[in-house]
Amino acid sequence: MAASNGAKKFLQQVIAILAEEGGFDRNLARLCLVSAGNGKCTAEMKVEKEHTNRGGFLHGGLTATLVDAVSTMALMTTEKSVPGLSVDLNVSYLKAAKTGEEIIINAETLKAGKNLAFLSVHITNKESGDLIAKGSHTKYFGS
């Protein structure tokens, strides 16, 4: 899955299937893939009312879901080509994203070893470049 065009097309299909299935993954329906390949994945999303808390800001739970989902997509573009199982997920919330704002989610595979992968995610405001949240994700993909 190292080739960017092939990886991006494959991951767009994954997002479509997850969104169609309903359930919690329907929250990924508005996620737009920008690029994918070589252990990295970049996606964008406009924060809509359905993504917010009572204050009109991006919900913390959805922020964690974006860290989980986009980092998993990044891992799927490595030689391992597997989604793996979450072992640890950490999110630091630094700034709020309001309804109507566009965000960019950048995920990178820092290391994919024998059984564990370590991933990093930055979520930024597309217009201002402000860091909204940063996350780390550890995944298990052993046999």
Backbone as ProteinMPNN parsed JSONL, in Angstrom:
{"seq_chain_A": "MAASNGAKKFLQQVIAILAEEGGFDRNLARLCLVSAGNGKCTAEMKVEKEHTNRGGFLHGGLTATLVDAVSTMALMTTEKSVPGLSVDLNVSYLKAAKTGEEIIINAETLKAGKNLAFLSVHITNKESGDLIAKGSHTKYFGS", "coords_chain_A": {"N_chain_A": [[0.815, -1.208, 0.0], [2.078, 1.177, -0.415], [2.11, 3.058, -2.528], [0.896, 6.257, -3.228], [-1.54, 7.048, -4.704], [-2.936, 4.6, -5.019], [-3.185, 3.81, -2.339], [-4.664, 5.92, -1.286], [-7.072, 5.719, -2.742], [-7.935, 3.166, -1.929], [-8.289, 3.618, 0.859], [-10.293, 5.557, 0.795], [-12.409, 3.994, -0.035], [-12.622, 2.344, 2.192], [-13.466, 4.215, 4.139], [-15.967, 4.907, 3.044], [-17.354, 2.462, 3.225], [-17.369, 2.069, 6.024], [-18.898, 4.29, 6.821], [-21.352, 3.754, 5.577], [-22.186, 1.483, 6.924], [-23.255, 2.414, 9.218], [-23.94, 2.988, 12.705], [-21.454, 3.999, 15.102], [-19.297, 4.638, 13.428], [-20.347, 6.132, 11.38], [-19.81, 8.751, 11.808], [-17.534, 9.305, 10.448], [-18.192, 9.847, 7.893], [-18.046, 12.38, 6.654], [-15.403, 12.819, 6.396], [-12.66, 13.719, 4.478], [-10.296, 12.408, 2.413], [-7.043, 13.517, 1.825], [-4.399, 12.818, 1.214], [-2.465, 9.789, 1.118], [-0.166, 7.269, 2.038], [2.96, 5.487, 2.29], [3.064, 5.183, 5.105], [1.807, 7.418, 6.063], [-0.999, 9.661, 6.464], [-3.323, 12.053, 5.445], [-6.139, 13.954, 6.169], [-9.156, 15.879, 5.764], [-11.773, 17.817, 7.272], [-14.879, 19.43, 7.621], [-16.124, 21.028, 10.416], [-19.181, 20.214, 11.529], [-22.513, 20.779, 12.847], [-23.366, 18.317, 13.88], [-21.019, 17.252, 14.806], [-20.337, 18.466, 17.121], [-20.149, 19.584, 20.605], [-22.308, 20.719, 23.307], [-21.517, 23.354, 23.481], [-20.926, 24.107, 20.932], [-18.497, 23.392, 19.883], [-15.941, 21.265, 18.461], [-16.481, 17.983, 19.386], [-14.929, 16.267, 22.053], [-14.833, 13.467, 22.1], [-15.194, 12.818, 19.413], [-12.923, 13.964, 18.403], [-10.977, 12.249, 19.499], [-11.751, 9.948, 18.14], [-11.095, 10.672, 15.521], [-8.302, 10.796, 15.755], [-7.8, 8.082, 16.256], [-8.921, 6.81, 13.917], [-7.662, 8.043, 11.622], [-4.942, 7.67, 12.135], [-4.885, 4.904, 12.089], [-5.453, 4.485, 9.405], [-3.116, 5.535, 8.32], [-1.28, 3.622, 9.224], [-2.178, 1.467, 7.754], [-1.072, 1.957, 5.311], [1.511, 1.173, 5.369], [4.168, -1.295, 5.03], [3.139, -3.352, 6.52], [0.374, -3.245, 6.198], [-2.032, -3.559, 7.678], [-4.824, -2.993, 9.92], [-4.579, -3.379, 12.68], [-4.832, -3.594, 16.34], [-5.974, -1.42, 18.856], [-3.848, -0.454, 21.473], [-3.07, 1.588, 23.078], [-4.198, 4.904, 23.389], [-3.837, 8.313, 23.191], [-4.851, 11.611, 23.728], [-4.251, 15.029, 23.505], [-5.845, 17.969, 24.169], [-5.779, 21.078, 22.798], [-6.834, 23.429, 21.721], [-9.99, 24.837, 20.806], [-12.187, 23.811, 18.139], [-14.519, 25.358, 16.117], [-17.979, 25.163, 15.051], [-18.353, 25.025, 11.574], [-15.718, 25.562, 10.973], [-12.808, 24.381, 9.231], [-10.841, 21.491, 9.536], [-7.62, 19.916, 9.617], [-6.286, 16.713, 9.568], [-3.418, 15.159, 10.322], [-1.614, 12.257, 10.124], [0.974, 10.038, 11.133], [3.051, 7.222, 10.809], [5.271, 6.374, 13.159], [6.882, 4.257, 13.893], [6.842, 0.913, 12.882], [7.071, -1.972, 14.233], [7.888, -5.383, 15.059], [5.569, -6.394, 16.389], [4.203, -4.18, 17.325], [2.959, -0.902, 16.567], [3.698, 2.552, 16.384], [2.175, 5.62, 16.393], [1.59, 9.014, 15.345], [-0.407, 11.96, 15.623], [-1.593, 15.06, 14.411], [-3.964, 17.558, 14.737], [-5.134, 20.279, 13.083], [-6.289, 23.687, 12.647], [-7.484, 24.532, 9.557], [-7.461, 27.076, 8.33], [-6.142, 28.92, 10.115], [-3.961, 27.485, 11.008], [-3.563, 26.807, 13.609], [-2.823, 24.55, 16.254], [-5.042, 22.155, 17.221], [-5.444, 19.699, 18.473], [-3.352, 17.027, 19.624], [-2.241, 13.73, 19.14], [-1.339, 10.414, 20.214], [-0.899, 7.053, 19.269], [-0.882, 3.656, 19.861], [-0.584, 0.562, 18.354], [-1.332, -2.907, 18.123], [-0.313, -5.571, 16.112], [0.424, -8.201, 15.891], [0.762, -11.753, 15.244]], "CA_chain_A": [[0.0, 0.0, 0.0], [2.945, 2.34, -0.331], [1.81, 4.049, -3.567], [-0.076, 7.239, -2.731], [-2.84, 6.998, -5.366], [-3.585, 3.344, -4.675], [-3.515, 3.838, -0.913], [-5.74, 6.893, -1.091], [-8.303, 5.134, -3.3], [-8.328, 2.078, -1.03], [-8.778, 4.169, 2.123], [-11.576, 6.207, 0.525], [-13.384, 2.899, -0.047], [-12.789, 1.935, 3.591], [-14.301, 5.236, 4.784], [-17.335, 4.774, 2.516], [-17.958, 1.248, 3.802], [-17.619, 2.329, 7.447], [-19.989, 5.26, 6.936], [-22.58, 3.083, 5.16], [-22.565, 0.495, 7.92], [-23.97, 3.085, 10.305], [-23.283, 2.921, 14.0], [-20.592, 5.12, 15.445], [-18.414, 4.977, 12.314], [-21.0, 7.082, 10.467], [-19.188, 10.056, 12.06], [-16.415, 9.488, 9.522], [-18.743, 10.038, 6.557], [-17.639, 13.671, 6.079], [-13.946, 12.864, 6.352], [-12.181, 13.762, 3.099], [-8.89, 12.043, 2.341], [-6.228, 14.397, 0.992], [-3.289, 12.0, 0.731], [-2.171, 8.591, 1.918], [0.908, 6.438, 1.525], [4.242, 5.451, 2.993], [2.901, 5.318, 6.548], [1.213, 8.712, 6.408], [-2.344, 9.907, 5.974], [-3.84, 13.392, 5.717], [-7.563, 14.082, 5.868], [-9.769, 17.148, 6.146], [-13.186, 17.723, 7.625], [-15.525, 20.645, 8.101], [-16.835, 20.759, 11.665], [-20.618, 20.453, 11.384], [-23.254, 20.735, 14.108], [-23.401, 16.93, 14.361], [-19.698, 16.922, 15.353], [-20.021, 19.36, 18.234], [-20.748, 19.457, 21.926], [-23.322, 21.753, 23.569], [-20.925, 24.683, 23.305], [-20.69, 24.376, 19.518], [-17.111, 23.082, 19.562], [-15.664, 19.873, 18.109], [-16.623, 17.11, 20.547], [-13.698, 15.57, 22.421], [-14.923, 12.061, 21.696], [-14.964, 12.737, 17.971], [-11.499, 14.262, 18.223], [-10.273, 10.987, 19.767], [-12.081, 9.039, 17.035], [-10.289, 11.082, 14.37], [-6.935, 10.336, 16.026], [-7.834, 6.631, 16.076], [-9.205, 6.406, 12.538], [-6.688, 8.506, 10.632], [-3.667, 6.991, 12.392], [-5.049, 3.532, 11.605], [-5.307, 4.545, 7.949], [-1.687, 5.703, 8.05], [-0.656, 2.308, 9.435], [-2.576, 0.571, 6.66], [-0.274, 2.263, 4.118], [2.874, 0.675, 5.564], [4.378, -2.661, 4.535], [2.299, -4.258, 7.314], [-0.942, -3.179, 5.54], [-3.095, -4.06, 8.554], [-5.311, -1.966, 10.844], [-4.132, -3.651, 14.042], [-5.725, -3.398, 17.48], [-5.492, -0.347, 19.727], [-3.288, -0.797, 22.777], [-3.043, 2.836, 23.829], [-4.585, 6.085, 22.618], [-3.731, 9.491, 24.028], [-5.178, 12.854, 23.029], [-4.107, 16.29, 24.233], [-6.721, 18.973, 23.574], [-5.054, 22.327, 22.947], [-7.642, 24.566, 21.305], [-11.295, 24.406, 20.304], [-12.582, 24.043, 16.749], [-15.923, 25.754, 16.134], [-18.831, 24.782, 13.934], [-18.057, 25.743, 10.339], [-14.284, 25.591, 10.698], [-12.239, 23.203, 8.603], [-9.684, 20.971, 10.244], [-6.74, 18.993, 8.902], [-5.798, 15.649, 10.438], [-2.193, 14.57, 9.781], [-1.162, 11.104, 10.897], [2.237, 9.475, 10.667], [3.572, 6.031, 11.478], [6.625, 6.654, 13.628], [7.601, 2.983, 13.848], [6.041, -0.312, 12.81], [7.995, -3.046, 14.562], [7.456, -6.774, 14.88], [4.204, -6.571, 16.872], [3.591, -2.906, 17.705], [3.177, 0.293, 15.741], [3.583, 3.799, 17.132], [1.688, 6.621, 15.455], [1.43, 10.376, 15.853], [-1.439, 12.703, 14.901], [-1.796, 16.48, 14.705], [-5.184, 18.114, 14.166], [-4.954, 21.725, 13.031], [-7.278, 24.513, 11.981], [-6.992, 24.704, 8.186], [-7.258, 28.491, 8.008], [-5.159, 29.6, 10.982], [-2.804, 26.632, 11.286], [-3.483, 26.534, 15.046], [-2.901, 23.159, 16.674], [-6.258, 21.912, 17.997], [-5.194, 18.521, 19.313], [-2.304, 16.114, 19.173], [-2.502, 12.412, 19.693], [-0.437, 9.293, 19.972], [-1.681, 5.827, 19.166], [-0.089, 2.444, 19.775], [-1.412, -0.522, 17.831], [-0.782, -4.258, 18.098], [-0.699, -6.278, 14.894], [1.105, -9.481, 15.876], [-0.008, -12.897, 14.709]], "C_chain_A": [[0.85, 1.259, 0.0], [2.612, 3.42, -1.357], [0.664, 4.955, -3.139], [-1.445, 7.116, -3.371], [-3.605, 5.733, -5.016], [-4.022, 3.311, -3.225], [-4.688, 4.771, -0.653], [-7.068, 6.322, -1.578], [-8.834, 4.023, -2.385], [-8.936, 2.621, 0.263], [-10.086, 4.936, 1.948], [-12.696, 5.162, 0.5], [-13.658, 2.412, 1.375], [-13.701, 2.918, 4.32], [-15.75, 5.1, 4.337], [-18.046, 3.576, 3.113], [-18.29, 1.47, 5.268], [-18.816, 3.254, 7.637], [-21.33, 4.63, 6.584], [-23.096, 2.118, 6.217], [-23.365, 1.105, 9.066], [-23.222, 2.927, 11.611], [-22.372, 4.117, 14.197], [-19.717, 5.573, 14.277], [-19.046, 5.918, 11.294], [-20.433, 8.486, 10.653], [-18.028, 10.339, 11.109], [-16.89, 9.807, 8.107], [-18.264, 11.326, 5.897], [-16.125, 13.859, 6.028], [-13.493, 12.779, 4.894], [-10.68, 13.47, 3.094], [-8.15, 12.965, 1.377], [-5.082, 13.606, 0.381], [-3.083, 10.82, 1.671], [-1.056, 7.815, 1.243], [2.146, 6.531, 2.376], [4.121, 5.729, 4.484], [2.305, 6.628, 7.005], [-0.198, 8.815, 5.831], [-2.755, 11.314, 6.391], [-5.289, 13.442, 5.27], [-8.034, 15.456, 6.324], [-11.225, 16.907, 6.483], [-13.679, 19.1, 8.054], [-16.312, 20.272, 9.345], [-18.294, 21.185, 11.483], [-21.278, 20.337, 12.762], [-23.255, 19.337, 14.728], [-22.086, 16.482, 15.005], [-19.391, 17.655, 16.653], [-20.687, 18.982, 19.559], [-21.774, 20.584, 22.109], [-22.808, 23.17, 23.345], [-20.675, 25.052, 21.849], [-19.253, 24.14, 19.076], [-16.967, 21.597, 19.242], [-15.657, 19.012, 19.37], [-15.318, 16.354, 20.8], [-13.694, 14.113, 22.022], [-14.689, 11.884, 20.208], [-13.502, 13.052, 17.658], [-10.676, 12.984, 18.439], [-10.53, 9.977, 18.655], [-11.266, 9.381, 15.795], [-8.831, 10.666, 14.544], [-6.843, 8.831, 15.752], [-7.936, 6.263, 14.595], [-8.109, 6.805, 11.56], [-5.309, 7.89, 10.881], [-3.727, 5.537, 11.934], [-4.9, 3.487, 10.084], [-3.84, 4.72, 7.561], [-0.963, 4.367, 8.187], [-0.976, 1.355, 8.285], [-1.812, 0.85, 5.374], [1.186, 1.853, 4.283], [2.98, -0.723, 4.96], [3.51, -3.668, 5.282], [0.9, -4.36, 6.719], [-2.086, -3.75, 6.366], [-3.563, -2.931, 9.484], [-4.835, -2.161, 12.278], [-5.207, -3.405, 15.084], [-5.139, -2.327, 18.393], [-5.03, -0.89, 21.069], [-3.334, 0.433, 23.679], [-3.401, 3.982, 22.887], [-4.563, 7.262, 23.574], [-4.036, 10.719, 23.186], [-4.963, 14.028, 23.975], [-4.905, 17.341, 23.475], [-6.119, 20.357, 23.842], [-5.878, 23.565, 22.623], [-8.949, 24.044, 20.725], [-11.425, 24.677, 18.806], [-14.082, 24.275, 16.755], [-16.671, 25.203, 14.919], [-18.501, 25.657, 12.731], [-16.586, 25.811, 9.994], [-13.842, 24.289, 10.037], [-10.985, 22.794, 9.356], [-8.905, 20.023, 9.334], [-6.22, 17.989, 9.916], [-4.604, 14.998, 9.744], [-1.736, 13.447, 10.691], [0.092, 10.519, 10.27], [2.606, 8.244, 11.492], [5.013, 6.332, 11.861], [7.494, 5.405, 13.554], [6.587, 1.86, 13.757], [7.013, -1.464, 13.005], [7.412, -4.421, 14.304], [5.992, -6.971, 15.266], [3.472, -5.274, 17.186], [3.915, -1.807, 16.705], [2.918, 1.511, 16.608], [3.278, 4.907, 16.125], [1.484, 7.956, 16.136], [0.418, 11.105, 14.987], [-1.452, 14.159, 15.373], [-3.072, 16.916, 13.996], [-5.053, 19.63, 14.247], [-6.143, 22.41, 12.354], [-6.712, 24.833, 10.598], [-6.653, 26.157, 7.875], [-6.126, 29.12, 8.808], [-3.878, 28.796, 11.197], [-2.647, 26.299, 12.757], [-3.635, 25.039, 15.324], [-4.099, 22.985, 17.604], [-6.051, 20.759, 18.968], [-4.019, 17.748, 18.744], [-2.544, 14.78, 19.856], [-1.383, 11.443, 19.403], [-1.268, 8.028, 20.059], [-0.704, 4.668, 19.035], [-1.013, 1.323, 19.353], [-0.637, -1.837, 17.844], [-1.238, -4.935, 16.805], [0.01, -7.617, 14.77], [0.201, -10.6, 15.39], [-0.965, -13.481, 15.722]], "O_chain_A": [[0.362, 2.32, 0.389], [2.815, 4.601, -1.076], [-0.4, 4.485, -2.738], [-2.442, 7.081, -2.65], [-4.804, 5.792, -4.743], [-5.114, 2.835, -2.915], [-5.596, 4.443, 0.112], [-8.081, 6.435, -0.887], [-10.031, 3.955, -2.106], [-9.977, 2.141, 0.711], [-10.907, 4.962, 2.865], [-13.805, 5.427, 0.964], [-14.799, 2.103, 1.719], [-14.61, 2.502, 5.038], [-16.663, 5.17, 5.16], [-19.221, 3.667, 3.47], [-19.375, 1.102, 5.717], [-19.65, 3.026, 8.513], [-22.341, 4.934, 7.218], [-24.305, 1.956, 6.382], [-24.063, 0.399, 9.793], [-22.004, 2.751, 11.619], [-22.517, 5.134, 13.519], [-19.427, 6.763, 14.147], [-18.347, 6.447, 10.43], [-20.556, 9.325, 9.76], [-17.59, 11.483, 10.981], [-16.068, 10.017, 7.215], [-18.093, 11.354, 4.678], [-15.633, 14.926, 5.663], [-13.896, 11.873, 4.165], [-9.895, 14.2, 3.699], [-8.586, 13.166, 0.244], [-4.818, 13.705, -0.817], [-3.467, 10.846, 2.84], [-1.011, 7.717, 0.017], [2.364, 7.511, 3.088], [4.958, 6.419, 5.065], [2.294, 6.926, 8.199], [-0.541, 8.152, 4.852], [-2.564, 11.716, 7.539], [-5.632, 13.038, 4.159], [-7.4, 16.106, 7.155], [-11.833, 15.931, 6.043], [-12.985, 19.835, 8.757], [-17.081, 19.311, 9.334], [-18.594, 22.366, 11.307], [-20.668, 19.855, 13.716], [-23.158, 19.189, 15.947], [-22.044, 15.449, 15.674], [-18.313, 17.489, 17.224], [-21.629, 18.192, 19.619], [-22.067, 21.317, 21.165], [-23.586, 24.078, 23.051], [-20.26, 26.172, 21.553], [-18.834, 24.625, 18.026], [-17.765, 20.774, 19.692], [-14.91, 19.286, 20.31], [-14.686, 15.863, 19.865], [-12.652, 13.578, 21.642], [-14.061, 10.914, 19.784], [-12.919, 12.466, 16.746], [-9.784, 12.678, 17.648], [-9.628, 9.232, 18.271], [-10.796, 8.485, 15.093], [-8.193, 10.23, 13.586], [-5.912, 8.372, 15.091], [-7.124, 5.491, 14.086], [-7.674, 5.985, 10.752], [-4.582, 7.615, 9.927], [-2.734, 4.997, 11.447], [-4.295, 2.563, 9.541], [-3.375, 4.124, 6.59], [-0.124, 4.025, 7.353], [-0.142, 0.538, 7.894], [-1.893, 0.061, 4.432], [2.012, 2.155, 3.421], [2.002, -1.264, 4.445], [3.179, -4.723, 4.74], [0.299, -5.434, 6.73], [-3.006, -4.357, 5.819], [-2.793, -2.023, 9.799], [-4.703, -1.185, 13.016], [-6.342, -3.054, 14.759], [-3.94, -2.332, 18.67], [-5.723, -1.677, 21.714], [-3.601, 0.337, 24.877], [-2.962, 4.019, 21.738], [-5.186, 7.226, 24.634], [-3.541, 10.854, 22.067], [-5.438, 14.016, 25.111], [-4.674, 17.575, 22.288], [-5.97, 20.754, 24.998], [-5.645, 24.632, 23.19], [-9.0, 22.928, 20.209], [-10.857, 25.633, 18.277], [-14.835, 23.487, 17.328], [-16.073, 24.833, 13.909], [-18.384, 26.876, 12.852], [-16.232, 26.086, 8.848], [-14.433, 23.232, 10.26], [-10.177, 23.632, 9.758], [-9.456, 19.417, 8.415], [-5.768, 18.366, 10.997], [-4.758, 14.36, 8.702], [-1.499, 13.654, 11.881], [0.252, 10.505, 9.049], [2.483, 8.239, 12.717], [5.869, 6.523, 10.997], [8.672, 5.469, 13.205], [5.587, 1.858, 14.475], [7.694, -1.882, 12.068], [6.553, -4.597, 13.44], [5.251, -7.644, 14.55], [2.246, -5.27, 17.302], [4.981, -1.783, 16.09], [2.03, 1.505, 17.46], [4.004, 5.11, 15.152], [1.239, 8.028, 17.34], [0.373, 10.908, 13.772], [-1.337, 14.446, 16.565], [-3.242, 16.674, 12.801], [-4.883, 20.196, 15.326], [-6.893, 21.793, 11.597], [-5.598, 25.343, 10.479], [-5.648, 26.428, 7.217], [-5.251, 29.776, 8.244], [-2.834, 29.359, 11.527], [-1.713, 25.591, 13.135], [-4.46, 24.357, 14.716], [-4.156, 23.609, 18.663], [-6.435, 20.835, 20.135], [-3.73, 17.806, 17.549], [-2.992, 14.718, 21.001], [-0.591, 11.625, 18.478], [-2.224, 7.948, 20.83], [0.195, 4.698, 18.195], [-2.093, 1.148, 19.918], [0.571, -1.861, 17.604], [-2.415, -4.876, 16.45], [0.181, -8.123, 13.66], [-0.99, -10.395, 15.158], [-1.675, -14.441, 15.419]]}, "name": "protein", "num_of_chains": 1, "seq": "MAASNGAKKFLQQVIAILAEEGGFDRNLARLCLVSAGNGKCTAEMKVEKEHTNRGGFLHGGLTATLVDAVSTMALMTTEKSVPGLSVDLNVSYLKAAKTGEEIIINAETLKAGKNLAFLSVHITNKESGDLIAKGSHTKYFGS"}
